[in-house]
């Protein structure tokens, strides 16, 4: 059984989010001009480059497959002993399951937005649940909560 997911977590951003992002970039440019400091120019280039990379990366659809001894996610494979559990995140506005979170034994999390039918999701979750346990929720770091709150 396989499940189609986006390579990274997907966020739906409002126009206001893009406006704030552009204003922050503009503010950094103004500060760099006023301070005559090249650091700020480099910072703007890094932020803009990261954002462009992020936009192209998040639109890639990959496949999750449960094998006998491993979970394959795209080109990466995670052996059973490297994984602790998984969590499904519910999107209240859309009233459907939005993300699947894979938690490694090291507590590192990998969040993937689901890009498949509800039937495939149901079948995949049943199969994955026989492989690693499913939890109701998980502890996120403060930094992770902050990044998700500002939709980065």
LINBELQUI-V893364 format. One record per run of one state. SS is the DSSP state (A for helix, B for strand, O for the rest). FROM is the first residue (numbers start at 1). TO is the last residue. If there is no record, write none. Layout:
# LINBELQUI-V893364
ss: {SS | SS}
from: {FROM | FROM}
to: {TO | TO}
This chain:
# LINBELQUI-V893364
ss: {O | B | O | A | O | A | O | B | O | B | O | B | A | B | O | B | O | B | O | A | O | B | O | A | O}
from: {1 | 2 | 7 | 15 | 36 | 38 | 58 | 61 | 67 | 70 | 74 | 76 | 80 | 83 | 92 | 96 | 105 | 109 | 115 | 118 | 130 | 133 | 136 | 142 | 150}
to: {1 | 6 | 14 | 35 | 37 | 57 | 60 | 66 | 69 | 73 | 75 | 79 | 82 | 91 | 95 | 104 | 108 | 114 | 117 | 129 | 132 | 135 | 141 | 149 | 152}
